[in-house]
Amino acid sequence: QVPPICNYLTKTSKLKVLYTAERDEQGSKVTDFFARTDDLFNEMIWQKKLRDNPLLYAISRNMPLWGYIVFLLAVITNVLVGLFYPFPLVEEEVSTSVSVFIWLLLVILGSMCYLTPNSKIISLLVVCGIVRLKITAGMNFTLTFLGFCQVLGKGMFLVSYLGNRGFKRENLKKDVDLFYHNLYMIFCILGLVVHNFFYSILMLDIIMREETLLNVIKSVTRNGKSIWLTTVLAIILVYLFSVLAYLLFRDDFVLEVDSTPPGMPLLTAFLSSLNPAGTEPDPELVSNMMREGMETCAAYSEEELAALTMDCAQLWDDVKCACLPQNSESTEVAAEEEDDGEPHMVRMCDTLFLCIVTTLNQGLRNGGGIGDVLRRANVTELLFFPRILYDMCFFFVVIIIVLNLIFGVIIDTFADLRSEKQEKDEILRNTCFICSLDRGAFDNKTVSFEEHFRMEHNLWHYLYFIVLIKVKDPTEFTGPESYVYEMVKNKKLDWFPRMRAMSLCSDEAESDQNEYRDLKLSLESTKNLVEALSTQLFELKDQMTQQRKQKQRTSLLGGITSNQSLNLGQSSSN
């Protein structure tokens, strides 16, 4: 009889045990399963207590739904930000036909969702509702509403997560997933309160939702030490090549760079990120940034700063807050550089540090190594052949060998992870969880592998039996229950069947009986045949005896007749 408390075990926990239980040295998963029985029993107790709080239970049982809703809202929010940022102050009016079409689509999807609920239909309904909200209330209100819904949905997810896991402190301290979900909630709040660009971080949640992408990350982290040591080796080699370049080829490190445009690019980019096109920046913000020591504005006087902050709206639309005056000397020089059109060449190896940075930046990013960006050497130069040797050594050692070593470790690890997943799926489909017998052992038997896995060695029946001896009064134990109780108490696994099953034993016994029966029938048939042959032999012996007697009688009669004829002949002659 299954204890009533076993009905509180969640489906998620069952699937987790089934798919994540590790095999021991003997190829059995029983050891890991037995180690989890206490946690599963504690979860049953907690789920039973959870039923006493209907509201918390209603939230907790829908944890996958909350996660799906939050991810869907994150995708929609990032799509809106990516398509429409920066947002205009005045929304464009939508034609009446488009508005009517959206309303009609909402009604149709709502009816379909009411009649035949489906996740795809619900997703389409949510998307249409958000489009309708954007048209009606504008982009800023729509993003605020979506951000609030994300915070609320993630809060519901956290409540459901804690509701299923329990609120014990020892469980929460070691829970990495809980830390991840709290970090997700922080970025939801930052996107709602600080800036919409924080929503982009939420898209990384797809890595946690897809096992294939998670394996891609594990391919880097599993052999992280090997990758890290190989990277250190690459950096050391780049350092050695940089020292050699600084000593011999520093004049060849002359690279083409673009001229710096006039104005204040740093201030312009920062203000542009805070204030979208068509909006006015805060004059006080601009004034404070000017006064905090921006180098390019050091030449401004107080009167010029005041004039700039008073008329920053016009300056924003015209020149994007380019703070240097148009008649300044730096502006004229920059304009001459732009009008000149000739490449601006800069020496990039005058210091060893600059040479190291250039070698790292340009050497590793170019397919042919550092030689692709250095000055082309002339054959008449003294260091022409050393330069060729330098370029070739960098290419073969750093680009071909070291970088491919790193890529090879990552690719091999990913292949191993994929092979492990395939092996686990194959074992799960074709191997019994309890006894570790494979599917082939049940071919041509009275019990199929599916029946054996579902009825004879059902994983959850063993768990329910362990729970039974935990909740049952020891004075009411039967003989097998007392035996298993002692085994569980001493953490012994001898009572689990390994590489054997009763159905196979009965099949073997039945097979032996069939062989004995066949042998008995064969012996009986042989006995009958011997008896038949014996009868025939006796009959043949009798016939031979009769024939012998007949011959003797005939010969005897023949002798008497010849004697009589002989006597008659003698008497007649006399």
C-alpha positions in Angstrom: 0.0 0.0 0.0 1.4 3.4 -1.0 1.6 5.9 1.9 -0.7 8.9 1.3 2.2 11.3 1.8 3.8 10.0 -1.5 1.1 11.7 -3.5 2.7 15.0 -2.7 5.9 14.3 -4.6 6.0 16.7 -7.6 6.5 15.7 -11.2 9.4 18.1 -11.5 11.3 16.2 -8.8 10.6 12.9 -10.4 11.9 14.0 -13.7 15.0 15.5 -12.0 15.8 12.2 -10.3 15.2 10.2 -13.5 17.4 12.4 -15.8 20.1 13.5 -13.4 20.9 10.5 -11.3 24.6 9.5 -11.7 25.9 6.0 -12.3 28.4 4.4 -9.9 31.4 2.3 -10.8 29.2 -0.7 -11.4 27.0 1.2 -13.8 24.0 1.4 -11.4 22.1 4.5 -10.5 20.8 3.0 -7.2 23.5 4.6 -5.1 22.7 8.2 -6.2 18.9 7.4 -6.0 19.2 6.1 -2.4 21.2 9.2 -1.4 18.3 11.4 -2.6 15.6 9.6 -0.8 15.8 11.7 2.3 15.5 14.9 0.3 12.5 13.5 -1.6 10.9 12.5 1.7 11.5 16.0 3.1 9.9 17.5 0.0 6.8 15.3 0.4 6.5 16.6 4.0 6.9 20.2 2.8 4.4 19.9 0.0 1.9 18.5 2.4 2.3 21.6 4.6 2.1 23.8 1.5 -1.4 22.5 0.8 -2.5 24.2 4.0 -1.8 27.6 2.4 -4.1 27.7 -0.7 -2.7 31.0 -2.1 1.0 29.9 -1.8 0.2 26.5 -3.3 -1.7 28.1 -6.2 1.4 30.2 -7.0 3.9 27.5 -6.4 2.4 24.8 -8.6 2.6 27.2 -11.6 6.3 27.9 -11.5 7.0 26.9 -15.2 4.2 29.2 -16.3 5.7 32.2 -14.4 9.1 31.5 -15.9 7.7 31.3 -19.4 5.7 34.5 -19.0 8.7 36.5 -17.7 10.9 35.3 -20.6 8.2 36.1 -23.1 7.9 39.6 -21.7 11.7 40.1 -21.7 11.8 39.1 -25.4 8.9 41.5 -26.3 10.5 44.3 -24.3 13.9 43.9 -26.1 12.2 43.7 -29.5 10.5 47.0 -28.8 13.7 48.7 -27.5 15.7 47.4 -30.5 13.2 48.5 -33.1 12.1 51.9 -31.8 14.9 53.3 -29.6 15.4 56.3 -29.3 11.7 56.9 -28.7 10.1 60.0 -30.3 8.3 62.5 -28.1 5.2 62.4 -30.3 3.9 59.0 -31.4 2.9 58.6 -35.0 -0.8 58.2 -35.6 -2.0 54.8 -36.8 -4.6 54.5 -39.5 -8.1 53.5 -38.6 -8.0 50.3 -40.6 -4.9 49.1 -38.8 -6.5 49.9 -35.4 -9.7 48.0 -36.3 -7.7 45.0 -37.6 -5.7 44.8 -34.3 -9.0 45.0 -32.3 -10.5 42.3 -34.5 -7.4 40.1 -34.1 -7.6 40.5 -30.3 -11.2 39.4 -30.3 -10.4 36.3 -32.5 -7.4 35.3 -30.4 -9.3 35.8 -27.2 -12.1 33.6 -28.4 -9.7 30.9 -29.5 -7.9 31.1 -26.2 -11.2 30.7 -24.3 -12.3 27.7 -26.4 -9.0 25.9 -26.9 -6.3 27.2 -24.5 -2.8 26.9 -26.1 0.5 28.4 -25.3 1.0 29.6 -28.8 -2.4 31.3 -29.0 -1.8 32.9 -25.6 1.6 34.2 -26.8 0.0 35.7 -29.9 -2.7 37.2 -27.7 -0.1 38.8 -25.4 1.8 40.2 -28.4 -1.3 41.7 -30.0 -2.3 43.2 -26.6 1.1 44.9 -26.3 0.9 46.3 -29.8 -2.6 47.7 -29.0 -1.2 49.2 -25.8 1.7 50.9 -27.7 -0.7 52.4 -30.2 -3.0 53.7 -27.5 -0.7 54.8 -24.6 2.7 55.3 -26.3 6.1 53.6 -26.1 7.2 54.9 -22.7 4.0 53.8 -21.0 4.2 50.4 -22.7 7.8 49.8 -21.6 7.0 50.9 -18.1 4.0 48.5 -18.0 6.1 45.6 -19.4 8.8 46.3 -16.9 6.3 46.3 -14.0 4.8 43.0 -15.3 8.3 41.5 -15.5 9.1 42.5 -11.9 5.7 41.1 -10.8 6.1 37.9 -12.8 9.6 37.3 -11.5 8.4 37.9 -8.0 5.8 35.3 -8.5 8.4 33.0 -9.9 10.6 33.5 -6.8 7.7 32.9 -4.5 6.8 29.6 -6.3 10.5 28.6 -6.4 10.8 29.1 -2.6 7.4 27.5 -2.1 8.6 24.3 -3.9 12.1 24.3 -2.3 11.1 25.2 1.2 12.3 28.1 3.3 15.0 26.3 5.3 18.2 28.4 5.6 20.5 25.5 5.0 18.7 24.9 1.7 18.9 28.5 0.6 22.6 29.1 1.3 23.9 26.5 -1.2 21.2 27.2 -3.8 23.0 28.7 -6.9 19.8 28.8 -8.9 18.2 31.1 -6.2 21.2 33.5 -6.5 20.7 33.5 -10.3 17.0 34.3 -10.1 17.6 37.1 -7.5 20.2 38.6 -9.9 17.6 38.4 -12.7 15.1 40.3 -10.5 17.7 43.0 -9.9 18.2 43.6 -13.6 14.4 43.7 -14.0 14.2 46.5 -11.5 17.2 48.3 -13.0 15.5 48.2 -16.4 12.3 49.6 -14.9 13.9 52.3 -12.8 17.3 53.3 -14.3 17.4 52.6 -18.1 15.8 50.3 -20.7 19.1 49.0 -21.8 19.3 46.8 -18.7 16.6 44.7 -20.2 19.1 43.4 -22.7 20.9 41.4 -20.0 17.7 39.4 -19.5 18.0 37.8 -22.9 20.9 35.6 -21.5 18.2 33.7 -19.6 17.9 31.5 -22.8 21.1 29.8 -21.8 19.5 28.5 -18.6 16.4 27.5 -20.5 18.1 25.5 -23.2 20.4 22.5 -22.4 22.3 22.8 -25.7 23.3 26.4 -25.0 24.2 25.4 -21.4 26.5 22.7 -22.8 28.2 25.4 -24.9 29.0 27.3 -21.8 30.1 24.1 -20.0 32.5 23.3 -22.9 34.4 26.4 -21.8 34.1 26.0 -18.0 34.6 22.3 -17.6 38.2 22.4 -18.8 38.7 25.9 -17.6 42.1 25.2 -16.1 43.5 23.9 -19.4 42.1 26.8 -21.3 43.4 29.3 -18.7 46.9 27.8 -18.7 46.9 27.8 -22.6 45.8 31.4 -22.6 48.6 32.3 -20.1 51.1 30.5 -22.5 49.7 32.6 -25.4 50.2 35.8 -23.4 53.7 34.9 -22.5 54.5 34.2 -26.1 53.0 37.5 -27.2 55.1 39.2 -24.5 58.3 37.6 -25.9 57.4 38.6 -29.4 56.7 42.1 -28.2 60.1 42.4 -26.5 61.7 41.1 -29.7 59.7 43.6 -31.8 60.7 46.5 -29.4 64.3 45.6 -29.8 64.4 45.1 -33.6 61.2 46.2 -35.4 59.8 49.1 -33.5 60.0 51.3 -36.7 57.7 48.8 -38.4 54.9 49.3 -35.9 53.4 52.3 -37.8 49.6 51.9 -38.1 47.0 54.0 -39.8 44.4 55.6 -37.4 41.4 57.9 -38.0 41.6 61.5 -37.0 39.8 62.5 -33.9 36.7 64.6 -34.9 36.4 68.1 -33.4 34.3 68.7 -30.3 33.7 66.5 -27.3 33.0 62.9 -28.4 32.9 61.5 -24.9 30.4 64.1 -23.7 28.4 63.8 -26.9 28.1 60.0 -26.7 27.2 60.1 -23.0 24.5 62.8 -23.4 23.2 61.1 -26.5 22.7 57.8 -24.5 20.8 59.7 -21.8 18.8 62.0 -24.0 17.4 60.5 -27.2 17.1 62.5 -30.4 14.5 65.2 -30.4 14.7 65.7 -26.6 16.4 68.4 -24.6 19.2 67.5 -22.2 19.2 68.8 -18.7 21.1 72.2 -18.7 22.2 71.6 -15.1 23.6 68.2 -16.1 25.6 69.7 -18.9 26.9 72.5 -16.7 28.0 70.0 -14.0 29.8 67.8 -16.5 31.6 70.9 -17.9 32.7 72.0 -14.5 34.0 68.6 -13.4 37.2 68.8 -15.4 36.4 67.6 -19.0 39.7 68.3 -20.8 38.2 69.4 -24.0 36.2 72.1 -22.3 39.1 73.4 -20.2 39.5 76.4 -22.5 35.9 77.7 -21.9 35.3 80.8 -19.9 32.5 81.1 -17.4 30.6 83.3 -19.8 30.8 80.7 -22.6 29.8 77.9 -20.2 26.8 79.9 -19.1 25.8 80.7 -22.7 26.2 77.0 -23.6 24.0 75.8 -20.8 21.3 78.4 -21.5 21.1 77.5 -25.2 21.8 73.8 -25.0 18.6 72.8 -26.7 19.6 74.5 -29.9 23.1 73.2 -29.6 21.8 69.6 -29.1 19.8 69.6 -32.3 22.5 71.4 -34.4 25.9 70.1 -33.3 25.2 67.6 -30.5 26.8 69.6 -27.8 30.2 70.0 -29.6 31.7 72.2 -26.9 34.7 73.6 -28.6 34.1 77.0 -30.4 34.0 76.8 -34.1 36.9 79.3 -34.5 39.2 77.5 -32.1 42.6 76.4 -33.2 41.9 72.7 -32.6 38.8 72.8 -34.7 40.8 74.4 -37.6 43.5 71.7 -37.3 40.9 68.9 -37.3 39.2 70.4 -40.3 42.5 70.6 -42.1 43.1 66.9 -41.3 39.7 65.9 -42.6 40.1 68.0 -45.8 43.6 66.6 -46.3 42.3 63.1 -46.8 45.8 61.4 -46.3 46.0 58.6 -43.7 47.1 59.5 -40.3 50.1 57.2 -39.3 51.0 56.7 -35.7 54.0 54.8 -34.2 52.7 52.0 -31.9 55.9 50.6 -30.4 57.7 53.5 -28.9 57.2 52.0 -25.4 57.3 48.3 -24.5 53.8 48.5 -23.0 52.3 50.0 -26.1 54.1 47.4 -28.2 52.6 44.6 -26.0 49.1 46.1 -26.3 49.5 46.5 -30.1 50.7 42.9 -30.5 47.8 41.6 -28.5 45.2 43.7 -30.2 46.4 43.4 -33.8 48.3 40.1 -33.7 45.6 37.9 -32.3 42.7 39.4 -34.3 44.3 39.1 -37.7 44.3 35.8 -39.5 47.9 36.1 -40.6 49.2 37.4 -37.3 51.0 40.6 -36.5 52.6 40.7 -39.9 49.3 41.7 -41.6 49.4 45.2 -40.0 53.1 46.0 -39.8 55.0 48.0 -42.4 55.9 46.1 -45.5 59.7 45.6 -45.4 61.9 46.2 -48.4 64.2 43.4 -49.6 67.2 45.7 -49.5 66.8 46.3 -45.7 69.2 44.7 -43.3 66.5 43.2 -41.2 64.3 41.9 -44.1 64.9 38.2 -43.5 64.8 38.5 -39.7 61.4 40.3 -40.2 60.1 37.4 -42.4 61.2 34.9 -39.7 59.5 37.0 -37.0 56.2 37.1 -38.9 56.3 33.4 -39.8 57.2 32.4 -36.2 54.4 34.5 -34.8 51.9 33.0 -37.3 52.8 29.4 -36.7 53.4 29.5 -33.0 50.7 31.8 -31.8 48.0 31.7 -34.5 48.2 28.1 -35.7 49.4 26.2 -32.6 48.4 28.1 -29.4 45.0 29.4 -30.5 44.0 26.1 -32.1 45.0 24.4 -28.9 42.4 26.5 -27.1 39.8 26.0 -29.8 40.5 22.3 -29.8 40.0 22.0 -26.0 36.6 23.7 -26.3 35.5 21.7 -29.3 36.5 18.4 -27.7 34.8 19.2 -24.5 31.6 20.1 -26.3 31.8 16.8 -28.3 32.3 14.9 -25.0 29.3 16.7 -23.4 27.1 15.7 -26.5 28.3 12.1 -26.3 27.6 12.0 -22.6 24.1 13.3 -23.2 23.5 10.7 -26.0 24.8 8.0 -23.7 22.5 9.0 -20.9 19.5 9.0 -23.1 20.5 5.6 -24.5 20.9 4.2 -21.0 17.6 5.7 -19.9 15.7 4.1 -22.8 17.4 0.7 -22.8 18.6 0.0 -19.2 16.6 -0.7 -16.1 17.1 2.0 -13.4 17.1 -0.5 -10.5 18.8 -3.7 -11.7 20.8 -2.3 -14.7 19.8 -5.0 -17.0 19.5 -3.9 -20.6 16.7 -4.4 -23.0 18.3 -7.4 -24.8 18.0 -9.5 -21.6 14.2 -9.6 -22.0 14.1 -10.6 -25.6 12.0 -13.7 -26.2 10.9 -13.8 -22.6 7.5 -13.9 -21.0 7.9 -10.3 -19.7 8.9 -7.5 -22.0 11.4 -4.7 -21.0 8.6 -2.1 -20.7 6.6 -4.3 -18.4 9.6 -5.0 -16.3 10.5 -1.3 -16.1 6.9 -0.3 -15.3 5.7 -3.1 -13.0 8.5 -5.3 -11.7 11.3 -2.7 -11.0 9.3 0.5 -10.9 11.6 3.2 -9.5 8.9 5.0 -7.5 7.7 1.8 -5.9 11.0 1.4 -4.3 10.8 5.0 -3.1 7.3 4.5 -1.7 8.5 1.4 0.1 11.3 3.3 1.7 8.8 6.0 2.7 6.5 3.3 4.1 9.1 2.0 6.5 9.8 5.6 7.6 6.2 6.4 8.5 5.1 3.0 9.7 5.3 1.9 13.3 8.2 -0.5 13.7 6.1 -2.8 15.9 3.9 -3.5 12.9 6.7 -4.4 10.5 6.5 -7.6 8.5 9.6 -9.8 8.0 10.7 -8.1 4.7 9.9 -4.7 6.1 12.1 -5.3 9.1 14.9 -6.5 6.9 14.7 -3.4 4.6 14.4 -1.1 7.6 17.7 -2.3 9.0 19.3 -2.0 5.6 18.1 1.6 5.1 19.1 2.4 8.7 22.6 1.2 8.0 22.7 2.7 4.5 23.2 -0.7 2.8 22.1 -1.4 -0.7 22.2 -5.2 -0.7 18.4 -5.5 -0.8 18.3 -3.8 -4.2 18.4 -6.4 -7.0 21.4 -5.9 -9.3 21.7 -7.7 -12.6 18.8 -10.0 -11.8 15.0 -10.1 -12.0 12.4 -12.5 -10.8 10.8 -12.7 -14.2 14.1 -13.9 -15.7 14.5 -16.4 -12.8 11.0 -17.8 -13.4 11.7 -18.0 -17.1 14.9 -19.9 -16.4 13.1 -22.3 -14.1 10.3 -22.8 -16.7 12.9 -23.4 -19.3 14.5 -26.1 -17.1 11.2 -27.7 -16.6 10.5 -27.7 -20.4 13.9 -29.3 -21.0 13.1 -32.0 -18.4 9.7 -32.6 -19.9 11.2 -32.9 -23.4 13.9 -35.3 -22.1 11.2 -37.4 -20.3 9.2 -37.6 -23.5 12.3 -38.6 -25.4 13.0 -41.4 -22.9 9.5 -42.7 -23.0 9.5 -42.8 -26.8 12.8 -44.6 -26.7 11.5 -47.1 -24.2 8.4 -47.7 -26.3 10.7 -48.2 -29.3 12.8 -50.7 -27.4 9.8 -52.6 -26.2 8.5 -52.8 -29.8 11.8 -54.0 -31.0 11.9 -56.6 -28.2 8.5 -57.9 -29.2 9.5 -58.1 -32.8 12.7 -59.9 -31.8 10.7 -62.5 -29.7 8.3 -63.0 -32.5 11.2 -63.5 -34.9 12.8 -66.0 -32.5 9.6 -68.0 -32.3 9.3 -68.1 -36.0 12.8 -69.3 -36.4 12.2 -71.9 -33.8 9.1 -73.1 -35.5 10.9 -73.2 -38.9 13.7 -75.2 -37.3 11.3 -77.7 -35.8 9.6 -78.0 -39.1 12.8 -78.7 -40.9 13.8 -81.3 -38.3 10.4 -83.0 -38.7 10.6 -82.9 -42.4 14.1 -84.4 -42.4 13.1 -87.1 -39.9 10.1 -88.1 -42.1 12.3 -88.1 -45.2 14.8 -90.5 -43.5 12.1 -93.0 -42.5 10.7 -93.0 -46.0 14.1 -93.8 -47.6 14.7 -96.6 -45.1 11.4 -98.2 -45.9 12.0 -98.0 -49.7 15.4 -99.5 -49.2 14.0 -102.4 -47.2 11.3 -103.1 -49.8 14.0 -103.2 -52.5 16.1 -105.8 -50.7 13.1 -107.9 -49.9 12.0 -108.0 -53.6 15.5 -109.0 -54.7 15.5 -111.8 -52.3 
